[in-house]
Amino acid sequence: MTRAITIICDNFADWETALINATGRGYYGFDCRYASPKGAIVTSMGGLRVTPDLALEDIRLDEVDLLMVCGGSVWQSDKAPDIGDLLRAAQARHLVIAGICDGTRELARAGVLDAVKHTSNSAANLLAVGYAGAAHYQDVPHAVADQRVITAPGSAPVSFMAQILSTLGINDDNLRAYLGMHAAEHQQKI
C-alpha cells in the first residue's frame, strides 16, 4: 500500500491535491494522511475545515512513500512552516516528492529543484525564493516529473495526479479512462 502524506496549512488550496488523494485512496488503496503545523485544524481557501492526522513535526519518513506539499497563500508569507529539512531528507531517501502551486516554492527553497526539471505557477514565483535550479525550469501548463520529484502549477491538478501515479508505477486502463474523462471536459467550447 502506498503511504501518502499531504502537507497543508491555513488557507491551503483544497482543489490542488484533492484528485490525487481521492484517486489514490479510492481506486488504488493508498493510505492518505494530512499533516499541518503542530497538527492544528486548518481551513482551506474554500472554507473546508480539516483536522489533520498528524503534526508536521511527527512525520516519520520511514512510514512514507509519497510526500506532497499542497499550495496556498501561506507559502508566500512569513507564516510558512520551515519544512526544508524534511524535504531534503525525503529526497535523500528517494521518496516521491510532489509540490503544486506555491507548494513548489518550498521545494525550491529546500534545494529539491536545483538539479531536476520542474515547473510552477511561473518562473518568477520560484526566483523569488532565490533558488539555484532556474536553468531546469519548464514553462509549461502541466505537471512535470523528474527523478521522483513532481511539480505543477495550481491550474494542473489532473496532470499532477497523473504524473504522481506514473512515478509510482501506476499507469493502467482505469487511470487512462479517468484522464480521458477529464480531458473531454476541456474540449467543450464555452
N, C-alpha and C positions, 0 to 999 in steps of 0.2 A: 504494500500500500504506500502510495506517495504521501509524504507528510509535508504539508504546506503551511507556512505562516505568512500572513499579510500584516504589515506594519501600518497602523492607522493612527491618526492624531485628530484633534478637534478640527472641524471644517474639512475633513477628507472628502475627496471626490468619489462618492459612493458608486457611481456607474463604472469607474475605470477598472476595477478588479472583480466586479460582480460576475461577468461572464466566465472568467477562468475559475473562480471559486465554485460557481453553480455547476458548470460543466464538469469540472474535476470531481467534485463531490457527487453530483447526481448521476453522471454517466460512467465515471472511471474509478469511483470508490476512494477518492482522496480523503485524507484526514485534514480538513481545512480549519485552521485556527487563526485567531486575530490577536495581535499584541499592540498595546498602547503604552505610553509612558506611565510607569507606576501601576499599570493595569486599570487606569481610570476609565470610567464611562466617557465616551466621546460622542459628539454629534456631527453628522455629516453635513455637507453643503446642502443636501436636500432635506435636512431635519431628522434624519434617521438616528435614533439614539442606540448606541451599541455598547454592550457590556463585553469587553474583550475576555478571551480565555486566559490570558496571562499578561504579565508585565514585560516590557521590552527587556528589562534588566534580568528577567528569568528565562530568556530564550537559551536553550541548550542546543548548540549546533549539531551535536551528535544525534539529535532527535529530529532533524530537519533535512528534507530533500530539496525543497523549493522555498526561497525567501523572497518575498515581494514587498516593494515599497509603493504604497498607493499614493497618488498625487493629492494635492491640496495646498491651500494658501500658506499653511504653516511653514512649508519648506523654503519660503521666501522671507521668513521673518526671524527675529532673534528668539522666538519661542520654540524653534525646531529642536527636537532632541538630538544629541550627538550620537549618531549610530555608525560613525566611521570605523571604529574598531570592530564592531560586529560585522560590517560589510566586508572589511579586509579579511577577517578570519573566515567568513563564509567563502570568499574567493579562494583563499589558501587551501580550503578543504574541497575545492572543486564542486561546491553546491551550485545548483541553478539559482541565479540571482536575477531578479526582474524589477525594473522600475518603469513607471509610466507617468507622463506629465511631469510635474515638478518633483516627483519621486526620483527622476533621473538626475536631478541636481545633487541629491545625496550620494548617488553612485559616483558622480563626477567628483564631488568634494572629497570622497574617500579614496580616490585614485583608481577605482574599479574600471573606469572607462579609459584609462590612459593608453592602453595598448589593444583595444578591441573596437571593431566597427560598432557604431551606436547612433541613436537619434534622440530627439526630444521635441519639445514644442517649437524650438528654434535654436540655432547655433548661439545666438546672443544669450539665451536662457542659461546655457551651460558656461559660456565665457564669463558670466557674471560671478561665478564661484572661483574663477582663477585656476581652472584645472589644466592638466598637461596633455589631454587627449584630443584637442581640437582638430588635429590632422586626420583623425579617424571618424569625424562626424559625417553622417549621411543625411543629406537634406531630402527626406522622403516622408510621405504622409502615412506610412505604415510602420509596423514594428520591425526591428532589426535584431537578429540573433547572431552572436559570435562568441565562441569559446565559453559557452554555458552562461552568457550574460544576454538578457533580453531587455531592450528599451523600446519605448513607444511614445509618440505624442498623446496627449489626453484624448484626442479625437479618434484613436485607433484601438479601442478595446477588443475588437474582433480579431485583428491580426496579432495583437498582444497575446490573446488566448491561444491562437493557433501556433505561434512561434514557441510559446512555453511548452505546449503539448508535444510539438515536434521535437524540441530539445530533450524532452523526457522520453522520447522514443515512441510516442503515440501518434499514429497517422493512419487511422483506419477508415472504413467506409462510413461509419457513424459521424466521424469528425468532418469528412468531406461533404456529407449531406448537410450537416449543420452549417458549415461555412457557405455552402451553396444557398441555403435559405437566407442568410444574412446578406450575401451578395445580391440576391434577387431584389431585395428591398431597395437597393441603391440604383437599380436600373430603371425605376419608375421616374417619370417626369412629374414635377410638382407644378 
